[in-house]
Amino acid sequence: MVDNFETDVFVIGGGPAGLAAALAAKRKGFRVILGDGMKPPIDKACGEGLMPDAVEAARAIGIPLPTSPRAPFRGIRFLGNGVSATADFPDGTGWGMRRTALHQTMIEAARAAGVDLRWETVVTGIDGCRVHLSNGGVTARWIVGADGGQSLARKWASLDTGMRGSHRFGFRRHYQVAPWAEYVEVHWGDAFQIYITPVAPEEVCVALISRDPRRRLDDALSAFPELAARLRHASVSSSDRGATSSTRKLKKVWSGRVALIGDASGSVDAVTGEGLCLAFQQAGALADAFARNDLASYQTAHDRISQRPRLMSALLLSLDRIPPLRRRVLQAFAGKPELFSRVLAAHVGAARLSELASAGIALGAELL
Ligand SMILES: Cc1cc2nc3c(=O)[nH]c(=O)nc-3n(C[C@H](O)[C@H](O)[C@H](O)COP(=O)(O)OP(=O)(O)OC[C@H]3O[C@@H](n4cnc5c(N)ncnc54)[C@H](O)[C@@H]3O)c2cc1C
């Protein structure tokens, strides 16, 4: 491409979404610079599970995943109200891995691909094609806002008007213990969930998501004596980390030469386990839009990619909000595991949305 810009793409933020955007753009042959204010590898509160659709999305844009340490999971198990319901993924395997391991592997791939990585470089503003940095500035044909849920790029590009959303609060902690199940376990409490992801042969990630900002893991664990007993003698292998889990929808995810990706571009509740998958799928779509020189096409793709996770997020949040519904759905899934499997297949994109609707009708019949 012949122009006077110093780079084709400048990515603001080097979390998973920014690195995915950089890698996908680089694969299309663009010059890419990425700036992040932090020093890598960057840790963040996350459930650390990649479902099969996320693994496939990573593969599709050439993101290598860490091969060790990591741990597989073959489906999801819901526990609560005295019942347990299990569903396997129809295809593929999910992988749990420490966030820092994922970050390090993505950084190495981006470096090898030739992305100009600038750590400890804060982006302080954008002005047309100019990106202002804490240590200088760069001109870019396109600017990608991958700066997370509290995105300033979103504000600078005036894409935060009409933004809708709700928030919950997440905490995570790691325990040194062999995973006791080949599933991500979601323990349903009253207005909170604890979920357990195997992340290494001898380590699990325990994440709490709650509406109450004062609730902490130790209080929440006391509601699940069996789970608490499993963890009681395991050593804690990380310090607690918290983050907001937002369900957020933007009217528009691009404007002029700026496009948003990952949590900056809207998000679904953490309990869906779909945040990273969304970022990887969006990265592929954004690189395609750059190649077509048509950012409007990214909006269409972004809407399509977000549709299914948004629906699942709404369903899961209604189970959180309405205890009688939760009790009856858990009982229905435990009594009819094939129903749970159909919903999970739709959740990970292995079945069409119409299949989710028919599973919903079957579930409704079960509840009646
Ligand atoms: C408790 C919890 C559990 C979750 N569990 C899962 C799960 O199991 N599976 C899953 O797929 N998803 C999960 N998610 C969601 C997932 O973690 C997010 O979707 C993902 O981290 C979003 O990545 P991102 O790159 O968009 O944002 P971030 O990871 O927040 O990265 C943004 C980056 O931008 C940088 N930055 C910000 N401002 C600037 C600036 N001005 N200049 C330079 N750099 C800047 C930051 O330093 C940061 O590195 C969970 C989330 C929470 C809160």
The ligand as an ORCA input file, in Angstrom:
! r2SCAN-3c Opt
* xyz 0 1
  C     -13.995    -12.793     36.113
  C     -13.933    -12.981     34.622
  C     -13.909    -14.246     34.082
  C     -13.830    -14.434     32.682
  N     -13.779    -15.698     32.189
  C     -13.605    -15.905     30.849
  C     -13.439    -17.222     30.310
  O     -13.413    -18.217     31.041
  N     -13.283    -17.352     28.957
  C     -13.278    -16.265     28.123
  O     -13.141    -16.438     26.907
  N     -13.433    -15.005     28.599
  C     -13.578    -14.796     29.941
  N     -13.683    -13.518     30.438
  C     -13.651    -12.376     29.485
  C     -12.233    -12.083     28.984
  O     -11.323    -12.055     30.060
  C     -12.233    -10.742     28.252
  O     -13.212    -10.769     27.254
  C     -10.855    -10.447     27.632
  O      -9.901    -10.271     28.635
  C     -10.924     -9.178     26.805
  O      -9.652     -8.926     26.275
  P      -9.289     -7.484     25.693
  O      -7.970     -7.659     25.025
  O     -10.441     -6.941     24.958
  O      -9.139     -6.543     26.980
  P      -8.016     -6.529     28.108
  O      -7.535     -7.892     28.414
  O      -8.612     -5.722     29.218
  O      -6.787     -5.740     27.457
  C      -6.795     -4.351     27.253
  C      -5.345     -3.881     27.182
  O      -5.330     -2.511     26.805
  C      -4.316     -1.848     27.523
  N      -4.649     -0.420     27.549
  C      -5.766      0.158     28.080
  N      -5.737      1.482     27.876
  C      -4.586      1.750     27.199
  C      -3.980      2.953     26.710
  N      -4.566      4.157     26.839
  N      -2.794      2.860     26.084
  C      -2.176      1.657     25.918
  N      -2.706      0.504     26.364
  C      -3.884      0.550     27.000
  C      -4.305     -2.524     28.868
  O      -3.052     -2.377     29.516
  C      -4.602     -3.971     28.495
  O      -3.412     -4.740     28.321
  C     -13.788    -13.300     31.829
  C     -13.828    -12.017     32.377
  C     -13.898    -11.840     33.752
  C     -13.926    -10.449     34.302
*
